[in-house]
Amino acid sequence: MRNVFKLADLPYKSPHKFRHGHAVYALQHAKTMADYKAVSMNLMHGDIRVTDGIYAPLAGDEVQQRIAGLTNSAVGPAGAQVPAVDSMSQMSQSQQLQKVLDLLQHIADNQKVGQ
């Protein structure tokens, strides 16, 4: 890899940097839980929480923006009620992450029911 970069007159980037870039890009473009799971499997992670913990941490302002787009009365597939998102700004980052993971799991469970 170093020789390829040298021939291209580019600064060296390790294969790990490409893996990380692929993972972050793919997760940012995932539209469904199935997409998210596919990225995790492609990275050969045994658990989606590993993928999420390493490659998908959100900056504080991004968490606030995403949560602001949610409502307490959101309705999922087949009329399933989505769990309320309560005052996440007062939670720690790990508590916020757990809340988001719980919400994603709820959505995934309801997608299975709706199939």
Biopython code that builds the backbone (N, CA, C, O; Angstrom):
import numpy as np
from Bio.PDB.StructureBuilder import StructureBuilder

atoms = [
    (1, "MET", "N", (0.825, -1.187, 0.000)),
    (1, "MET", "CA", (0.000, 0.000, 0.000)),
    (1, "MET", "C", (0.876, 1.260, 0.000)),
    (1, "MET", "O", (0.576, 2.246, -0.673)),
    (2, "ARG", "N", (1.956, 1.200, 0.766)),
    (2, "ARG", "CA", (2.823, 2.386, 0.835)),
    (2, "ARG", "C", (3.384, 2.729, -0.547)),
    (2, "ARG", "O", (3.477, 3.901, -0.914)),
    (3, "ASN", "N", (3.755, 1.700, -1.307)),
    (3, "ASN", "CA", (4.301, 1.935, -2.652)),
    (3, "ASN", "C", (3.255, 2.539, -3.581)),
    (3, "ASN", "O", (3.569, 3.416, -4.385)),
    (4, "VAL", "N", (2.026, 2.075, -3.473)),
    (4, "VAL", "CA", (0.948, 2.612, -4.317)),
    (4, "VAL", "C", (0.752, 4.098, -4.028)),
    (4, "VAL", "O", (0.631, 4.902, -4.953)),
    (5, "PHE", "N", (0.721, 4.458, -2.762)),
    (5, "PHE", "CA", (0.562, 5.866, -2.397)),
    (5, "PHE", "C", (1.755, 6.695, -2.871)),
    (5, "PHE", "O", (1.603, 7.822, -3.343)),
    (6, "LYS", "N", (2.935, 6.112, -2.733)),
    (6, "LYS", "CA", (4.149, 6.822, -3.148)),
    (6, "LYS", "C", (4.128, 7.065, -4.655)),
    (6, "LYS", "O", (4.459, 8.158, -5.116)),
    (7, "LEU", "N", (3.737, 6.040, -5.425)),
    (7, "LEU", "CA", (3.647, 6.189, -6.884)),
    (7, "LEU", "C", (2.612, 7.237, -7.282)),
    (7, "LEU", "O", (2.788, 7.955, -8.266)),
    (8, "ALA", "N", (1.528, 7.316, -6.507)),
    (8, "ALA", "CA", (0.470, 8.282, -6.805)),
    (8, "ALA", "C", (0.775, 9.659, -6.222)),
    (8, "ALA", "O", (-0.004, 10.595, -6.404)),
    (9, "ASP", "N", (1.899, 9.789, -5.524)),
    (9, "ASP", "CA", (2.305, 11.037, -4.880)),
    (9, "ASP", "C", (1.225, 11.535, -3.906)),
    (9, "ASP", "O", (0.869, 12.713, -3.880)),
    (10, "LEU", "N", (0.727, 10.590, -3.115)),
    (10, "LEU", "CA", (-0.289, 10.887, -2.099)),
    (10, "LEU", "C", (0.233, 10.511, -0.723)),
    (10, "LEU", "O", (1.068, 9.615, -0.599)),
    (11, "PRO", "N", (-0.250, 11.185, 0.310)),
    (11, "PRO", "CA", (0.156, 10.786, 1.663)),
    (11, "PRO", "C", (-0.417, 9.406, 1.988)),
    (11, "PRO", "O", (-1.545, 9.086, 1.614)),
    (12, "TYR", "N", (0.367, 8.608, 2.681)),
    (12, "TYR", "CA", (-0.037, 7.244, 3.012)),
    (12, "TYR", "C", (-1.236, 7.214, 3.950)),
    (12, "TYR", "O", (-1.305, 7.981, 4.910)),
    (13, "LYS", "N", (-2.169, 6.330, 3.665)),
    (13, "LYS", "CA", (-3.319, 6.032, 4.530)),
    (13, "LYS", "C", (-3.355, 4.523, 4.711)),
    (13, "LYS", "O", (-3.292, 3.770, 3.739)),
    (14, "SER", "N", (-3.455, 4.090, 5.952)),
    (14, "SER", "CA", (-3.450, 2.653, 6.238)),
    (14, "SER", "C", (-4.747, 2.004, 5.773)),
    (14, "SER", "O", (-5.761, 2.684, 5.619)),
    (15, "PRO", "N", (-4.721, 0.682, 5.546)),
    (15, "PRO", "CA", (-5.961, -0.025, 5.190)),
    (15, "PRO", "C", (-7.051, 0.182, 6.238)),
    (15, "PRO", "O", (-8.238, 0.201, 5.911)),
    (16, "HIS", "N", (-6.648, 0.336, 7.484)),
    (16, "HIS", "CA", (-7.632, 0.572, 8.546)),
    (16, "HIS", "C", (-8.392, 1.874, 8.316)),
    (16, "HIS", "O", (-9.585, 1.951, 8.610)),
    (17, "LYS", "N", (-7.720, 2.894, 7.797)),
    (17, "LYS", "CA", (-8.389, 4.176, 7.506)),
    (17, "LYS", "C", (-9.468, 3.976, 6.438)),
    (17, "LYS", "O", (-10.539, 4.577, 6.520)),
    (18, "PHE", "N", (-9.190, 3.136, 5.442)),
    (18, "PHE", "CA", (-10.189, 2.859, 4.404)),
    (18, "PHE", "C", (-11.378, 2.098, 4.988)),
    (18, "PHE", "O", (-12.529, 2.373, 4.649)),
    (19, "ARG", "N", (-11.092, 1.149, 5.860)),
    (19, "ARG", "CA", (-12.167, 0.387, 6.532)),
    (19, "ARG", "C", (-13.046, 1.335, 7.338)),
    (19, "ARG", "O", (-14.273, 1.280, 7.261)),
    (20, "HIS", "N", (-12.401, 2.205, 8.113)),
    (20, "HIS", "CA", (-13.148, 3.144, 8.941)),
    (20, "HIS", "C", (-13.982, 4.086, 8.066)),
    (20, "HIS", "O", (-15.150, 4.341, 8.360)),
    (21, "GLY", "N", (-13.386, 4.590, 7.009)),
    (21, "GLY", "CA", (-14.116, 5.475, 6.087)),
    (21, "GLY", "C", (-15.313, 4.780, 5.462)),
    (21, "GLY", "O", (-16.395, 5.361, 5.372)),
    (22, "HIS", "N", (-15.125, 3.535, 5.029)),
    (22, "HIS", "CA", (-16.226, 2.746, 4.459)),
    (22, "HIS", "C", (-17.353, 2.594, 5.471)),
    (22, "HIS", "O", (-18.523, 2.786, 5.141)),
    (23, "ALA", "N", (-16.996, 2.249, 6.705)),
    (23, "ALA", "CA", (-18.002, 2.006, 7.733)),
    (23, "ALA", "C", (-18.791, 3.274, 8.050)),
    (23, "ALA", "O", (-20.021, 3.245, 8.105)),
    (24, "VAL", "N", (-18.099, 4.370, 8.257)),
    (24, "VAL", "CA", (-18.773, 5.628, 8.586)),
    (24, "VAL", "C", (-19.677, 6.066, 7.440)),
    (24, "VAL", "O", (-20.829, 6.439, 7.663)),
    (25, "TYR", "N", (-19.160, 6.023, 6.218)),
    (25, "TYR", "CA", (-19.958, 6.411, 5.047)),
    (25, "TYR", "C", (-21.203, 5.535, 4.925)),
    (25, "TYR", "O", (-22.307, 6.040, 4.722)),
    (26, "ALA", "N", (-21.021, 4.228, 5.049)),
    (26, "ALA", "CA", (-22.151, 3.306, 4.893)),
    (26, "ALA", "C", (-23.200, 3.526, 5.978)),
    (26, "ALA", "O", (-24.396, 3.527, 5.686)),
    (27, "LEU", "N", (-22.772, 3.710, 7.215)),
    (27, "LEU", "CA", (-23.731, 3.916, 8.305)),
    (27, "LEU", "C", (-24.479, 5.232, 8.151)),
    (27, "LEU", "O", (-25.660, 5.312, 8.486)),
    (28, "GLN", "N", (-23.811, 6.259, 7.652)),
    (28, "GLN", "CA", (-24.468, 7.539, 7.435)),
    (28, "GLN", "C", (-25.526, 7.454, 6.335)),
    (28, "GLN", "O", (-26.464, 8.251, 6.306)),
    (29, "HIS", "N", (-25.373, 6.496, 5.442)),
    (29, "HIS", "CA", (-26.321, 6.353, 4.334)),
    (29, "HIS", "C", (-27.313, 5.207, 4.532)),
    (29, "HIS", "O", (-28.172, 4.979, 3.679)),
    (30, "ALA", "N", (-27.204, 4.495, 5.631)),
    (30, "ALA", "CA", (-28.154, 3.412, 5.924)),
    (30, "ALA", "C", (-29.533, 4.015, 6.163)),
    (30, "ALA", "O", (-29.680, 4.968, 6.929)),
    (31, "LYS", "N", (-30.535, 3.456, 5.505)),
    (31, "LYS", "CA", (-31.893, 3.978, 5.628)),
    (31, "LYS", "C", (-32.783, 3.085, 6.495)),
    (31, "LYS", "O", (-33.812, 3.534, 6.998)),
    (32, "THR", "N", (-32.392, 1.841, 6.665)),
    (32, "THR", "CA", (-33.190, 0.904, 7.450)),
    (32, "THR", "C", (-32.282, 0.145, 8.407)),
    (32, "THR", "O", (-31.057, 0.166, 8.280)),
    (33, "MET", "N", (-32.904, -0.517, 9.356)),
    (33, "MET", "CA", (-32.137, -1.358, 10.275)),
    (33, "MET", "C", (-31.442, -2.483, 9.503)),
    (33, "MET", "O", (-30.349, -2.905, 9.879)),
    (34, "ALA", "N", (-32.060, -2.964, 8.439)),
    (34, "ALA", "CA", (-31.449, -4.017, 7.624)),
    (34, "ALA", "C", (-30.156, -3.496, 6.981)),
    (34, "ALA", "O", (-29.162, -4.218, 6.916)),
    (35, "ASP", "N", (-30.169, -2.244, 6.506)),
    (35, "ASP", "CA", (-28.952, -1.637, 5.953)),
    (35, "ASP", "C", (-27.865, -1.579, 7.021)),
    (35, "ASP", "O", (-26.708, -1.917, 6.773)),
    (36, "TYR", "N", (-28.258, -1.146, 8.201)),
    (36, "TYR", "CA", (-27.323, -1.013, 9.323)),
    (36, "TYR", "C", (-26.717, -2.373, 9.666)),
    (36, "TYR", "O", (-25.512, -2.493, 9.886)),
    (37, "LYS", "N", (-27.570, -3.389, 9.706)),
    (37, "LYS", "CA", (-27.115, -4.753, 10.016)),
    (37, "LYS", "C", (-26.173, -5.264, 8.921)),
    (37, "LYS", "O", (-25.183, -5.937, 9.210)),
    (38, "ALA", "N", (-26.490, -4.938, 7.663)),
    (38, "ALA", "CA", (-25.649, -5.381, 6.547)),
    (38, "ALA", "C", (-24.243, -4.781, 6.664)),
    (38, "ALA", "O", (-23.250, -5.463, 6.408)),
    (39, "VAL", "N", (-24.164, -3.514, 7.047)),
    (39, "VAL", "CA", (-22.856, -2.883, 7.231)),
    (39, "VAL", "C", (-22.102, -3.602, 8.346)),
    (39, "VAL", "O", (-20.919, -3.908, 8.202)),
    (40, "SER", "N", (-22.782, -3.869, 9.448)),
    (40, "SER", "CA", (-22.166, -4.562, 10.575)),
    (40, "SER", "C", (-21.635, -5.933, 10.151)),
    (40, "SER", "O", (-20.524, -6.317, 10.516)),
    (41, "MET", "N", (-22.437, -6.663, 9.383)),
    (41, "MET", "CA", (-22.017, -7.989, 8.921)),
    (41, "MET", "C", (-20.835, -7.877, 7.954)),
    (41, "MET", "O", (-19.926, -8.706, 7.989)),
    (42, "ASN", "N", (-20.844, -6.856, 7.093)),
    (42, "ASN", "CA", (-19.751, -6.649, 6.148)),
    (42, "ASN", "C", (-18.443, -6.377, 6.881)),
    (42, "ASN", "O", (-17.369, -6.749, 6.410)),
    (43, "LEU", "N", (-18.542, -5.727, 8.033)),
    (43, "LEU", "CA", (-17.364, -5.459, 8.847)),
    (43, "LEU", "C", (-16.968, -6.667, 9.690)),
    (43, "LEU", "O", (-15.962, -6.637, 10.400)),
    (44, "MET", "N", (-17.771, -7.734, 9.606)),
    (44, "MET", "CA", (-17.555, -8.985, 10.321)),
    (44, "MET", "C", (-17.650, -8.828, 11.828)),
    (44, "MET", "O", (-16.945, -9.502, 12.579)),
    (45, "HIS", "N", (-18.531, -7.932, 12.265)),
    (45, "HIS", "CA", (-18.781, -7.776, 13.688)),
    (45, "HIS", "C", (-19.836, -8.780, 14.113)),
    (45, "HIS", "O", (-20.833, -8.965, 13.415)),
    (46, "GLY", "N", (-19.631, -9.422, 15.237)),
    (46, "GLY", "CA", (-20.567, -10.415, 15.742)),
    (46, "GLY", "C", (-21.810, -9.793, 16.358)),
    (46, "GLY", "O", (-22.814, -10.474, 16.564)),
    (47, "ASP", "N", (-21.742, -8.509, 16.649)),
    (47, "ASP", "CA", (-22.852, -7.831, 17.307)),
    (47, "ASP", "C", (-22.938, -6.412, 16.757)),
    (47, "ASP", "O", (-21.926, -5.719, 16.654)),
    (48, "ILE", "N", (-24.130, -5.988, 16.408)),
    (48, "ILE", "CA", (-24.350, -4.658, 15.831)),
    (48, "ILE", "C", (-23.927, -3.548, 16.795)),
    (48, "ILE", "O", (-23.620, -2.436, 16.367)),
    (49, "ARG", "N", (-23.911, -3.853, 18.096)),
    (49, "ARG", "CA", (-23.494, -2.845, 19.084)),
    (49, "ARG", "C", (-22.014, -2.507, 18.936)),
    (49, "ARG", "O", (-21.600, -1.389, 19.242)),
    (50, "VAL", "N", (-21.220, -3.465, 18.471)),
    (50, "VAL", "CA", (-19.795, -3.195, 18.233)),
    (50, "VAL", "C", (-19.675, -2.160, 17.113)),
    (50, "VAL", "O", (-18.955, -1.171, 17.249)),
    (51, "THR", "N", (-20.377, -2.391, 16.020)),
    (51, "THR", "CA", (-20.367, -1.452, 14.894)),
    (51, "THR", "C", (-20.827, -0.085, 15.346)),
    (51, "THR", "O", (-20.191, 0.925, 15.045)),
    (52, "ASP", "N", (-21.925, -0.054, 16.063)),
    (52, "ASP", "CA", (-22.492, 1.214, 16.503)),
    (52, "ASP", "C", (-21.548, 1.942, 17.456)),
    (52, "ASP", "O", (-21.369, 3.156, 17.349)),
    (53, "GLY", "N", (-20.954, 1.216, 18.374)),
    (53, "GLY", "CA", (-20.076, 1.836, 19.362)),
    (53, "GLY", "C", (-18.804, 2.403, 18.772)),
    (53, "GLY", "O", (-18.301, 3.421, 19.249)),
    (54, "ILE", "N", (-18.274, 1.761, 17.740)),
    (54, "ILE", "CA", (-17.003, 2.190, 17.155)),
    (54, "ILE", "C", (-17.206, 3.220, 16.048)),
    (54, "ILE", "O", (-16.496, 4.224, 15.993)),
    (55, "TYR", "N", (-18.167, 2.972, 15.174)),
    (55, "TYR", "CA", (-18.263, 3.763, 13.954)),
    (55, "TYR", "C", (-19.404, 4.770, 13.920)),
    (55, "TYR", "O", (-19.446, 5.610, 13.021)),
    (56, "ALA", "N", (-20.321, 4.712, 14.866)),
    (56, "ALA", "CA", (-21.489, 5.583, 14.753)),
    (56, "ALA", "C", (-21.711, 6.524, 15.927)),
    (56, "ALA", "O", (-22.848, 6.937, 16.155)),
    (57, "PRO", "N", (-20.675, 6.882, 16.684)),
    (57, "PRO", "CA", (-20.955, 7.855, 17.748)),
    (57, "PRO", "C", (-21.377, 9.181, 17.133)),
    (57, "PRO", "O", (-20.816, 9.620, 16.128)),
    (58, "LEU", "N", (-22.360, 9.806, 17.739)),
    (58, "LEU", "CA", (-22.871, 11.069, 17.233)),
    (58, "LEU", "C", (-22.329, 12.215, 18.071)),
    (58, "LEU", "O", (-22.204, 12.104, 19.291)),
    (59, "ALA", "N", (-22.011, 13.308, 17.409)),
    (59, "ALA", "CA", (-21.599, 14.515, 18.139)),
    (59, "ALA", "C", (-22.813, 15.028, 18.898)),
    (59, "ALA", "O", (-23.948, 14.791, 18.485)),
    (60, "GLY", "N", (-22.584, 15.726, 20.001)),
    (60, "GLY", "CA", (-23.671, 16.227, 20.834)),
    (60, "GLY", "C", (-24.710, 17.009, 20.053)),
    (60, "GLY", "O", (-25.907, 16.834, 20.281)),
    (61, "ASP", "N", (-24.280, 17.873, 19.132)),
    (61, "ASP", "CA", (-25.247, 18.663, 18.370)),
    (61, "ASP", "C", (-26.028, 17.800, 17.388)),
    (61, "ASP", "O", (-27.191, 18.090, 17.105)),
    (62, "GLU", "N", (-25.408, 16.743, 16.862)),
    (62, "GLU", "CA", (-26.125, 15.861, 15.947)),
    (62, "GLU", "C", (-27.189, 15.068, 16.699)),
    (62, "GLU", "O", (-28.280, 14.848, 16.174)),
    (63, "VAL", "N", (-26.887, 14.639, 17.913)),
    (63, "VAL", "CA", (-27.880, 13.943, 18.737)),
    (63, "VAL", "C", (-29.078, 14.857, 18.934)),
    (63, "VAL", "O", (-30.220, 14.440, 18.740)),
    (64, "GLN", "N", (-28.822, 16.102, 19.319)),
    (64, "GLN", "CA", (-29.909, 17.049, 19.563)),
    (64, "GLN", "C", (-30.731, 17.280, 18.297)),
    (64, "GLN", "O", (-31.958, 17.335, 18.368)),
    (65, "GLN", "N", (-30.083, 17.415, 17.148)),
    (65, "GLN", "CA", (-30.798, 17.640, 15.893)),
    (65, "GLN", "C", (-31.679, 16.446, 15.542)),
    (65, "GLN", "O", (-32.829, 16.614, 15.135)),
    (66, "ARG", "N", (-31.139, 15.245, 15.699)),
    (66, "ARG", "CA", (-31.914, 14.057, 15.356)),
    (66, "ARG", "C", (-33.084, 13.856, 16.311)),
    (66, "ARG", "O", (-34.185, 13.504, 15.887)),
    (67, "ILE", "N", (-32.847, 14.078, 17.589)),
    (67, "ILE", "CA", (-33.913, 13.921, 18.570)),
    (67, "ILE", "C", (-34.986, 14.975, 18.362)),
    (67, "ILE", "O", (-36.172, 14.693, 18.534)),
    (68, "ALA", "N", (-34.589, 16.180, 17.995)),
    (68, "ALA", "CA", (-35.558, 17.252, 17.744)),
    (68, "ALA", "C", (-36.499, 16.876, 16.605)),
    (68, "ALA", "O", (-37.628, 17.364, 16.549)),
    (69, "GLY", "N", (-36.045, 16.012, 15.695)),
    (69, "GLY", "CA", (-36.884, 15.578, 14.583)),
    (69, "GLY", "C", (-37.873, 14.482, 14.960)),
    (69, "GLY", "O", (-38.735, 14.124, 14.159)),
    (70, "LEU", "N", (-37.757, 13.955, 16.156)),
    (70, "LEU", "CA", (-38.667, 12.916, 16.629)),
    (70, "LEU", "C", (-39.776, 13.546, 17.463)),
    (70, "LEU", "O", (-39.615, 14.642, 18.001)),
    (71, "THR", "N", (-40.882, 12.856, 17.563)),
    (71, "THR", "CA", (-41.952, 13.328, 18.439)),
    (71, "THR", "C", (-42.362, 12.204, 19.367)),
    (71, "THR", "O", (-42.102, 11.035, 19.083)),
    (72, "ASN", "N", (-42.998, 12.544, 20.467)),
    (72, "ASN", "CA", (-43.462, 11.533, 21.420)),
    (72, "ASN", "C", (-44.656, 10.750, 20.891)),
    (72, "ASN", "O", (-45.009, 9.708, 21.442)),
    (73, "SER", "N", (-45.278, 11.246, 19.827)),
    (73, "SER", "CA", (-46.463, 10.560, 19.320)),
    (73, "SER", "C", (-46.214, 9.889, 17.979)),
    (73, "SER", "O", (-47.154, 9.615, 17.233)),
    (74, "ALA", "N", (-44.950, 9.624, 17.672)),
    (74, "ALA", "CA", (-44.635, 8.968, 16.398)),
    (74, "ALA", "C", (-45.276, 7.595, 16.326)),
    (74, "ALA", "O", (-45.338, 6.874, 17.322)),
    (75, "VAL", "N", (-45.752, 7.238, 15.145)),
    (75, "VAL", "CA", (-46.391, 5.941, 14.952)),
    (75, "VAL", "C", (-45.595, 5.181, 13.917)),
    (75, "VAL", "O", (-45.301, 5.711, 12.846)),
    (76, "GLY", "N", (-45.245, 3.958, 14.220)),
    (76, "GLY", "CA", (-44.469, 3.129, 13.318)),
    (76, "GLY", "C", (-45.356, 2.318, 12.397)),
    (76, "GLY", "O", (-46.547, 2.611, 12.289)),
    (77, "PRO", "N", (-44.815, 1.305, 11.727)),
    (77, "PRO", "CA", (-45.580, 0.453, 10.826)),
    (77, "PRO", "C", (-46.749, -0.210, 11.534)),
    (77, "PRO", "O", (-46.663, -0.550, 12.714)),
    (78, "ALA", "N", (-47.803, -0.384, 10.830)),
    (78, "ALA", "CA", (-49.013, -1.065, 11.323)),
    (78, "ALA", "C", (-49.542, -0.413, 12.603)),
    (78, "ALA", "O", (-50.135, -1.083, 13.448)),
    (79, "GLY", "N", (-49.322, 0.909, 12.742)),
    (79, "GLY", "CA", (-49.874, 1.629, 13.875)),
    (79, "GLY", "C", (-49.166, 1.388, 15.191)),
    (79, "GLY", "O", (-49.670, 1.794, 16.238)),
    (80, "ALA", "N", (-48.014, 0.741, 15.171)),
    (80, "ALA", "CA", (-47.296, 0.448, 16.412)),
    (80, "ALA", "C", (-46.789, 1.746, 17.029)),
    (80, "ALA", "O", (-46.204, 2.577, 16.334)),
    (81, "GLN", "N", (-47.004, 1.920, 18.295)),
    (81, "GLN", "CA", (-46.567, 3.114, 19.008)),
    (81, "GLN", "C", (-45.064, 3.037, 19.278)),
    (81, "GLN", "O", (-44.571, 2.016, 19.756)),
    (82, "VAL", "N", (-44.341, 4.104, 18.977)),
    (82, "VAL", "CA", (-42.908, 4.178, 19.217)),
    (82, "VAL", "C", (-42.700, 4.663, 20.650)),
    (82, "VAL", "O", (-43.398, 5.580, 21.082)),
    (83, "PRO", "N", (-41.768, 4.083, 21.397)),
    (83, "PRO", "CA", (-41.549, 4.525, 22.764)),
    (83, "PRO", "C", (-41.228, 6.016, 22.828)),
    (83, "PRO", "O", (-40.541, 6.543, 21.953)),
    (84, "ALA", "N", (-41.713, 6.680, 23.837)),
    (84, "ALA", "CA", (-41.485, 8.116, 24.000)),
    (84, "ALA", "C", (-40.001, 8.402, 24.185)),
    (84, "ALA", "O", (-39.277, 7.637, 24.822)),
    (85, "VAL", "N", (-39.571, 9.507, 23.620)),
    (85, "VAL", "CA", (-38.194, 9.965, 23.781)),
    (85, "VAL", "C", (-38.241, 11.113, 24.772)),
    (85, "VAL", "O", (-38.650, 12.220, 24.423)),
    (86, "ASP", "N", (-37.828, 10.860, 25.998)),
    (86, "ASP", "CA", (-37.935, 11.879, 27.034)),
    (86, "ASP", "C", (-36.617, 12.595, 27.247)),
    (86, "ASP", "O", (-35.568, 11.952, 27.273)),
    (87, "SER", "N", (-36.642, 13.851, 27.392)),
    (87, "SER", "CA", (-35.552, 14.756, 27.751)),
    (87, "SER", "C", (-34.155, 14.153, 27.656)),
    (87, "SER", "O", (-33.452, 14.031, 28.659)),
    (88, "MET", "N", (-33.765, 13.780, 26.453)),
    (88, "MET", "CA", (-32.472, 13.127, 26.276)),
    (88, "MET", "C", (-31.304, 14.069, 26.528)),
    (88, "MET", "O", (-30.187, 13.613, 26.773)),
    (89, "SER", "N", (-31.543, 15.364, 26.472)),
    (89, "SER", "CA", (-30.444, 16.306, 26.706)),
    (89, "SER", "C", (-29.923, 16.210, 28.138)),
    (89, "SER", "O", (-28.813, 16.660, 28.421)),
    (90, "GLN", "N", (-30.712, 15.629, 29.044)),
    (90, "GLN", "CA", (-30.291, 15.486, 30.426)),
    (90, "GLN", "C", (-29.639, 14.125, 30.697)),
    (90, "GLN", "O", (-29.203, 13.849, 31.815)),
    (91, "MET", "N", (-29.579, 13.285, 29.667)),
    (91, "MET", "CA", (-28.984, 11.957, 29.819)),
    (91, "MET", "C", (-27.503, 12.004, 29.462)),
    (91, "MET", "O", (-27.057, 12.899, 28.744)),
    (92, "SER", "N", (-26.747, 11.036, 29.967)),
    (92, "SER", "CA", (-25.345, 10.902, 29.572)),
    (92, "SER", "C", (-25.304, 10.387, 28.133)),
    (92, "SER", "O", (-26.312, 9.920, 27.604)),
    (93, "GLN", "N", (-24.146, 10.475, 27.517)),
    (93, "GLN", "CA", (-24.011, 10.003, 26.142)),
    (93, "GLN", "C", (-24.314, 8.512, 26.045)),
    (93, "GLN", "O", (-24.943, 8.077, 25.081)),
    (94, "SER", "N", (-23.879, 7.721, 27.024)),
    (94, "SER", "CA", (-24.157, 6.281, 26.980)),
    (94, "SER", "C", (-25.649, 6.007, 27.165)),
    (94, "SER", "O", (-26.182, 5.077, 26.560)),
    (95, "GLN", "N", (-26.327, 6.799, 27.989)),
    (95, "GLN", "CA", (-27.774, 6.637, 28.154)),
    (95, "GLN", "C", (-28.500, 7.026, 26.872)),
    (95, "GLN", "O", (-29.471, 6.375, 26.488)),
    (96, "GLN", "N", (-28.035, 8.087, 26.205)),
    (96, "GLN", "CA", (-28.627, 8.503, 24.936)),
    (96, "GLN", "C", (-28.458, 7.406, 23.889)),
    (96, "GLN", "O", (-29.393, 7.085, 23.155)),
    (97, "LEU", "N", (-27.256, 6.838, 23.828)),
    (97, "LEU", "CA", (-26.987, 5.767, 22.878)),
    (97, "LEU", "C", (-27.895, 4.577, 23.142)),
    (97, "LEU", "O", (-28.447, 4.000, 22.205)),
    (98, "GLN", "N", (-28.056, 4.203, 24.407)),
    (98, "GLN", "CA", (-28.921, 3.078, 24.746)),
    (98, "GLN", "C", (-30.368, 3.368, 24.339)),
    (98, "GLN", "O", (-31.059, 2.477, 23.847)),
    (99, "LYS", "N", (-30.829, 4.598, 24.538)),
    (99, "LYS", "CA", (-32.193, 4.986, 24.165)),
    (99, "LYS", "C", (-32.378, 4.863, 22.652)),
    (99, "LYS", "O", (-33.401, 4.361, 22.184)),
    (100, "VAL", "N", (-31.383, 5.323, 21.894)),
    (100, "VAL", "CA", (-31.448, 5.231, 20.436)),
    (100, "VAL", "C", (-31.436, 3.765, 20.000)),
    (100, "VAL", "O", (-32.200, 3.373, 19.117)),
    (101, "LEU", "N", (-30.570, 2.954, 20.618)),
    (101, "LEU", "CA", (-30.538, 1.520, 20.282)),
    (101, "LEU", "C", (-31.870, 0.852, 20.600)),
    (101, "LEU", "O", (-32.344, 0.020, 19.827)),
    (102, "ASP", "N", (-32.479, 1.209, 21.733)),
    (102, "ASP", "CA", (-33.794, 0.665, 22.091)),
    (102, "ASP", "C", (-34.830, 1.050, 21.049)),
    (102, "ASP", "O", (-35.659, 0.229, 20.654)),
    (103, "LEU", "N", (-34.781, 2.302, 20.604)),
    (103, "LEU", "CA", (-35.724, 2.777, 19.593)),
    (103, "LEU", "C", (-35.513, 2.032, 18.270)),
    (103, "LEU", "O", (-36.480, 1.623, 17.627)),
    (104, "LEU", "N", (-34.249, 1.854, 17.865)),
    (104, "LEU", "CA", (-33.954, 1.126, 16.632)),
    (104, "LEU", "C", (-34.427, -0.327, 16.720)),
    (104, "LEU", "O", (-34.951, -0.876, 15.750)),
    (105, "GLN", "N", (-34.239, -0.943, 17.886)),
    (105, "GLN", "CA", (-34.692, -2.322, 18.063)),
    (105, "GLN", "C", (-36.208, -2.391, 17.973)),
    (105, "GLN", "O", (-36.758, -3.321, 17.384)),
    (106, "HIS", "N", (-36.883, -1.407, 18.556)),
    (106, "HIS", "CA", (-38.348, -1.353, 18.496)),
    (106, "HIS", "C", (-38.823, -1.249, 17.047)),
    (106, "HIS", "O", (-39.772, -1.919, 16.640)),
    (107, "ILE", "N", (-38.139, -0.389, 16.272)),
    (107, "ILE", "CA", (-38.496, -0.227, 14.856)),
    (107, "ILE", "C", (-38.258, -1.534, 14.107)),
    (107, "ILE", "O", (-39.102, -1.962, 13.320)),
    (108, "ALA", "N", (-37.105, -2.172, 14.350)),
    (108, "ALA", "CA", (-36.790, -3.438, 13.682)),
    (108, "ALA", "C", (-37.814, -4.510, 14.032)),
    (108, "ALA", "O", (-38.245, -5.257, 13.153)),
    (109, "ASP", "N", (-38.211, -4.598, 15.295)),
    (109, "ASP", "CA", (-39.215, -5.576, 15.717)),
    (109, "ASP", "C", (-40.539, -5.338, 15.011)),
    (109, "ASP", "O", (-41.211, -6.287, 14.608)),
    (110, "ASN", "N", (-40.917, -4.070, 14.859)),
    (110, "ASN", "CA", (-42.177, -3.755, 14.198)),
    (110, "ASN", "C", (-42.119, -3.983, 12.702)),
    (110, "ASN", "O", (-43.146, -4.266, 12.085)),
    (111, "GLN", "N", (-40.928, -3.864, 12.094)),
    (111, "GLN", "CA", (-40.788, -4.166, 10.675)),
    (111, "GLN", "C", (-41.008, -5.657, 10.445)),
    (111, "GLN", "O", (-41.619, -6.051, 9.451)),
    (112, "LYS", "N", (-40.509, -6.491, 11.365)),
    (112, "LYS", "CA", (-40.696, -7.946, 11.260)),
    (112, "LYS", "C", (-42.171, -8.289, 11.358)),
    (112, "LYS", "O", (-42.661, -9.146, 10.622)),
    (113, "VAL", "N", (-42.889, -7.620, 12.271)),
    (113, "VAL", "CA", (-44.317, -7.885, 12.468)),
    (113, "VAL", "C", (-45.104, -7.485, 11.225)),
    (113, "VAL", "O", (-46.063, -8.159, 10.848)),
    (114, "GLY", "N", (-44.694, -6.378, 10.587)),
    (114, "GLY", "CA", (-45.404, -5.859, 9.417)),
    (114, "GLY", "C", (-45.147, -6.630, 8.141)),
    (114, "GLY", "O", (-45.824, -6.391, 7.142)),
    (115, "GLN", "N", (-44.186, -7.553, 8.137)),
    (115, "GLN", "CA", (-43.831, -8.292, 6.913)),
    (115, "GLN", "C", (-44.810, -9.404, 6.638)),
    (115, "GLN", "O", (-44.664, -10.126, 5.651)),
]
sb = StructureBuilder()
sb.init_structure("model")
sb.init_model(0)
sb.init_chain("A")
sb.init_seg("    ")
for serial, (resi, resn, name, xyz) in enumerate(atoms, 1):
    if name == "N":
        sb.init_residue(resn, " ", resi, " ")
    sb.init_atom(name, np.array(xyz, "f"), 0.0, 1.0, " ", f" {name:<3s}", serial, name[0])
structure = sb.get_structure()
